Amino acid sequence: MTTKRIVIPRSDGGVTVRIPCPQDRRQILVDPGKPATFDETTGKQTKPAVPPTYRDETDDEFLARVIARNPKEGAVDHVIVEVSDIPTEKTYRGAWTFSGGKFGHDMKKAKEIHREKIREARAPLLQAQDVEVSKALAQGDTGKATTAEAARQRLRDATKHPSIESAKTIEELKDVWPL
């Protein structure tokens, strides 16, 4: 099994990491062998068959074949890296970039991913506040309704938190959780 991966920087600035399937490895024919020979008059075997000889495909041969077989649309180029070179934190994988042999992040894309995660987390909180507003209005309690509506507005504004836009690194972005 190979510890290498194929990294394909895409024309849109993103990165595709291709993991070769170990079951696709092949054996390479080294010597086709020889068929058995027979005496034409007696029909008896004069030389036994020599079976073909195979060897396992090397990592380089395997990866080259995978790359040639599966060209990726929009691919700019490809780089072969060790698994250990690939970031283990996958939260912002959709924002990965690859340049100069190193992974990085497109912060604009990372911020949008972060906002989407906030939206997912706040959805049930908004529903709960909707119920509170409805109950307060049904009871005629405008003070409670105003408080619940203000809480709802804070939840809606969570994706506009200024620290999201000012974050310069993924670590800074992770620290911003306004819910």
C-alpha positions as CSV (number, residue, x, y, z in Angstrom):
1,M,0.0,0.0,0.0
2,T,1.4,3.4,-1.0
3,T,1.8,6.2,1.5
4,K,1.7,8.7,-1.4
5,R,-1.2,10.8,-2.6
6,I,-1.7,12.8,-5.8
7,V,-2.3,16.5,-5.2
8,I,-3.9,18.3,-8.1
9,P,-4.1,22.1,-7.8
10,R,-7.2,23.1,-9.8
11,S,-7.6,26.1,-12.1
12,D,-10.2,27.5,-9.7
13,G,-7.6,27.7,-6.9
14,G,-8.8,24.7,-5.0
15,V,-7.1,21.4,-4.5
16,T,-8.0,17.8,-5.3
17,V,-6.3,15.1,-3.3
18,R,-6.5,11.7,-5.1
19,I,-6.0,8.6,-3.1
20,P,-5.0,5.7,-5.3
21,C,-7.0,2.5,-4.7
22,P,-4.7,-0.3,-3.5
23,Q,-6.8,-2.9,-5.3
24,D,-5.8,-1.3,-8.6
25,R,-2.1,-2.3,-8.2
26,R,-0.9,-4.6,-10.9
27,Q,1.8,-7.2,-11.5
28,I,4.2,-6.5,-14.3
29,L,5.2,-9.2,-16.7
30,V,8.9,-9.6,-16.6
31,D,9.3,-12.8,-18.6
32,P,6.5,-14.4,-20.7
33,G,7.9,-17.8,-20.0
34,K,7.9,-20.6,-22.6
35,P,5.4,-23.2,-23.5
36,A,6.1,-26.9,-23.1
37,T,7.7,-28.5,-26.2
38,F,6.7,-31.8,-27.6
39,D,8.3,-34.4,-29.9
40,E,6.2,-34.3,-33.0
41,T,6.6,-38.0,-33.7
42,T,5.9,-39.4,-30.3
43,G,3.8,-36.6,-28.9
44,K,5.8,-36.7,-25.6
45,Q,6.8,-33.7,-23.8
46,T,10.5,-32.9,-24.3
47,K,10.7,-29.7,-22.2
48,P,8.4,-28.6,-19.5
49,A,6.6,-25.3,-19.7
50,V,8.4,-22.3,-18.0
51,P,5.8,-20.2,-16.3
52,P,5.8,-16.4,-16.8
53,T,7.6,-14.3,-14.2
54,Y,5.9,-11.3,-12.7
55,R,6.9,-8.5,-10.3
56,D,4.9,-6.1,-8.2
57,E,4.3,-2.6,-9.7
58,T,6.4,0.0,-8.0
59,D,4.8,3.0,-6.3
60,D,6.1,5.3,-9.1
61,E,4.7,3.0,-11.8
62,F,1.4,2.7,-10.0
63,L,1.0,6.4,-9.5
64,A,2.0,7.3,-13.0
65,R,-0.6,4.8,-14.4
66,V,-3.3,6.2,-12.1
67,I,-2.5,9.8,-13.2
68,A,-2.4,8.8,-16.9
69,R,-5.7,6.8,-16.6
70,N,-7.7,9.5,-14.7
71,P,-6.9,13.0,-16.0
72,K,-8.8,15.5,-13.9
73,E,-10.7,18.2,-15.7
74,G,-9.5,21.7,-14.7
75,A,-6.2,20.3,-13.4
76,V,-3.3,22.7,-13.7
77,D,-0.6,20.1,-12.8
78,H,-0.1,17.3,-10.3
79,V,2.3,16.7,-7.4
80,I,2.9,13.5,-5.5
81,V,3.2,14.0,-1.8
82,E,3.4,11.8,1.3
83,V,0.3,11.3,3.4
84,S,2.1,13.0,6.3
85,D,2.3,16.2,4.2
86,I,-1.5,16.5,4.0
87,P,-3.2,18.5,6.7
88,T,-5.1,16.4,9.1
89,E,-7.6,19.1,10.0
90,K,-10.3,18.8,7.4
91,T,-12.8,21.4,8.6
92,Y,-11.8,23.9,6.0
93,R,-10.7,21.4,3.3
94,G,-12.9,23.2,0.7
95,A,-10.6,26.2,1.2
96,W,-7.3,24.3,0.7
97,T,-4.7,25.6,-1.7
98,F,-1.4,24.1,-2.8
99,S,1.6,26.2,-3.8
100,G,5.3,25.8,-3.6
101,G,4.9,22.2,-2.3
102,K,2.8,23.3,0.7
103,F,-0.8,23.3,1.6
104,G,-2.5,26.6,2.6
105,H,-6.0,28.0,2.8
106,D,-7.9,30.5,0.7
107,M,-9.2,32.6,3.6
108,K,-12.1,34.0,1.6
109,K,-13.4,30.5,1.0
110,A,-12.6,29.5,4.6
111,K,-14.6,32.4,6.0
112,E,-17.6,31.3,3.9
113,I,-17.2,27.7,5.2
114,H,-17.1,29.1,8.7
115,R,-20.3,31.1,8.1
116,E,-22.0,28.1,6.8
117,K,-21.1,26.1,9.9
118,I,-22.5,29.0,12.0
119,R,-25.7,28.9,9.9
120,E,-26.1,25.1,10.5
121,A,-25.5,25.5,14.3
122,R,-27.9,28.4,14.7
123,A,-30.9,26.9,12.8
124,P,-32.3,25.0,15.8
125,L,-31.6,28.0,18.0
126,L,-33.6,30.2,15.6
127,Q,-36.5,27.7,15.7
128,A,-36.5,27.8,19.4
129,Q,-36.7,31.6,19.4
130,D,-39.5,31.5,16.8
131,V,-41.5,29.4,19.3
132,E,-40.7,31.9,22.1
133,V,-41.9,34.9,20.0
134,S,-45.1,33.1,19.0
135,K,-45.9,32.1,22.6
136,A,-45.2,35.7,23.9
137,L,-47.4,37.2,21.2
138,A,-50.2,34.7,21.8
139,Q,-50.0,35.6,25.5
140,G,-49.9,39.3,24.7
141,D,-46.6,39.7,26.4
142,T,-44.9,42.3,24.2
143,G,-41.8,42.6,26.5
144,K,-41.1,38.9,26.2
145,A,-41.7,39.0,22.5
146,T,-39.3,42.0,22.1
147,T,-36.6,40.1,24.1
148,A,-37.1,37.0,22.0
149,E,-37.0,39.0,18.8
150,A,-33.7,40.6,19.9
151,A,-32.2,37.2,20.6
152,R,-33.4,36.1,17.1
153,Q,-31.7,39.1,15.6
154,R,-28.4,38.4,17.4
155,L,-28.5,34.9,15.9
156,R,-29.2,36.2,12.4
157,D,-26.3,38.6,12.8
158,A,-23.8,35.9,14.0
159,T,-22.5,35.4,10.4
160,K,-21.7,39.1,10.2
161,H,-19.4,39.1,13.2
162,P,-16.5,41.5,12.5
163,S,-14.0,39.0,13.8
164,I,-14.8,36.6,11.0
165,E,-13.9,39.1,8.4
166,S,-10.8,40.3,10.2
167,A,-9.4,36.7,10.8
168,K,-6.1,36.3,9.0
169,T,-5.4,32.7,9.8
170,I,-7.5,29.5,10.2
171,E,-6.6,29.5,13.9
172,E,-8.0,33.0,14.4
173,L,-11.1,32.0,12.4
174,K,-11.7,28.9,14.6
175,D,-11.7,31.1,17.7
176,V,-14.7,33.1,16.4
177,W,-17.9,31.4,17.4
178,P,-20.5,34.0,18.1
179,L,-23.3,31.6,19.2
